[in-house]
Amino acid sequence: MLARQKMPQQDPKIRRANFKEVALGFSKEQAVEEAKRCLQCKKPKCVEGCPVEVKIPDFIKHVANGDFDSAIKEIKTVNALPAVCGRVCPQETQCEASCILKKKGEPVSIGRLERFVSDIELAKGVEKPQKPKPSAKKVAIVGSGPAGLTAAADLARLGHSVTIFEALHASGGVLTYGIPEFRLPKDIVKSEVEYVKKLGVTIFLDSVIGKIETVDDLLLEFDAVFLGTGAGLPVFMNIDGENLNGVYSANEFLTRVNLMKSYRFPEYDTPVRKGKRVIVVGGGNVAMDSARCALRLGADEVTIVYRRGEEEMPARAEEIEHAKEEGITFRLLTNPVRLHGDAKNWVTHIECINMYLCEPDGTGRCKPMPLAGSEHKIEADVVIIAIGTSPNPLVPRTTSGLEMSKHGTVVAKENGETTKKGVYAGGDAVTGSATVISAMGAGKIAARAIDDYLKMK
């Protein structure tokens, strides 16, 4: 059995001081060797684990033969964002988790091979795709995040006229404002968006649906609407001191750093407070991203505070490992109860209590309980709250007949169909905060349902 190829990456001591990509990508020789590990199963379980239905053995076979052009063409028959997926998709819990090789060793590096062939194509120049025969049907997409881009690409391939309305001044949604440059370079996102535009998709920026137009207005012009508005509304702990200066939601912090390039201030005029002692509250990928950004901005100490143990952390194992390598401290089984500030209302420290795990909660994870008498404080001049997000209520509130859940998400069937005729939804707007690839999968499912709906209209 061939050994799994190791991904080259920047040295932790060097990368902790820059925003360049951590993973450096396979060489051609590594990619071919890794592809040769694939058993080419007759009934590939890996495909079942892929939300966007990539025919994984087929593209890997092309890589093994050194035919990288055919490999990327195979992927792009179903996935318009392969360079994104190859970087941020949690393959270890999806396609790679189902790889037969994992039973006796390590699975094929499916995501890294997808990234490799995507980067080869980007370096050569992406070919303009052929456009299908127009269907004379028009679809509006609200949001240009992973769900919206995927739905738009699939609908355009089916011949429909697709228009995306994006609220921000740049496309990509969470791919642009939420994921740091060192994990997903913005040039990669721009290239993927340009490919979607080459499929015939029109994108209007600075277009806040619910303000300039409502979904009801869009239905007067378009035959169907897809809501891929994501979950960009931050969730707070609702404890004393969260309104102090120096306290950020992860959404604001990462948006300033990523979309507005505050790490290059004053070249870009959106500053962010560069603390020396930074506390990040949370244990997911967003918390890891926030902590690693704070470190790169010049913090002397960055500490992640999480109320459960490491096994319960929802972040990818790779992201936790990278954070540790870069020198970030983890204070586990610890929960903030109050934030304290000085006379000028700048945060100075957080008051915490230790936790212990008892019975599993509704999610199957052990429920954390406070340990009496374990109160303590951690000094900080910046605190970043990264405990989750919820959908922005603007679009639902301005749309008649659209049912919402008690959590503020859009109520939709498995195919994305909502309670309002002609309106479909998918991604975080329906599920709450989840992964990029799950949002893409939802966009793909909804696009199929919208196509069926348009055929009957």
Sequence and secondary structure as in RCSB ss.txt:
>XXXX:A:sequence
MLARQKMPQQDPKIRRANFKEVALGFSKEQAVEEAKRCLQCKKPKCVEGCPVEVKIPDFIKHVANGDFDSAIKEI
KTVNALPAVCGRVCPQETQCEASCILKKKGEPVSIGRLERFVSDIELAKGVEKPQKPKPSAKKVAIVGSGPAGLT
AAADLARLGHSVTIFEALHASGGVLTYGIPEFRLPKDIVKSEVEYVKKLGVTIFLDSVIGKIETVDDLLLEFDAV
FLGTGAGLPVFMNIDGENLNGVYSANEFLTRVNLMKSYRFPEYDTPVRKGKRVIVVGGGNVAMDSARCALRLGAD
EVTIVYRRGEEEMPARAEEIEHAKEEGITFRLLTNPVRLHGDAKNWVTHIECINMYLCEPDGTGRCKPMPLAGSE
HKIEADVVIIAIGTSPNPLVPRTTSGLEMSKHGTVVAKENGETTKKGVYAGGDAVTGSATVISAMGAGKIAARAI
DDYLKMK
>XXXX:A:secstr
        B  HHHHTT  S SB    HHHHHHHHTT    SS HHHHT TT   HHHHHHHHHTT HHHHHHHH
HTT S HHHHHHHS GGGTTGGG GGGGTS    HHHHHHHHHHHHHHH           S EEEEE  SHHHHH
HHHHHHHTT EEEEE SSSSSSTHHHHTS TTTS HHHHHHHHHHHHHTT EEESS  BTTTB HHHHHHH SEE
EE     EE     TTTTSBTEEEHHHHHHHHHTS GGGTTTSS      SEEEEE  SHHHHHHHHHHHHTT S
EEEEE SS GGG  S HHHHHHHHHTT EEE SEEEEEEEE TTSBEEEEEEEEEEEEEE TTSSEEEEE TT  
EEEE SEEEE S EE  SHHHHTSTT  B TTS B B TTSBBSSTTEEE THHHHSS  HHHHHHHHHHHHHHH
HHHHHH 
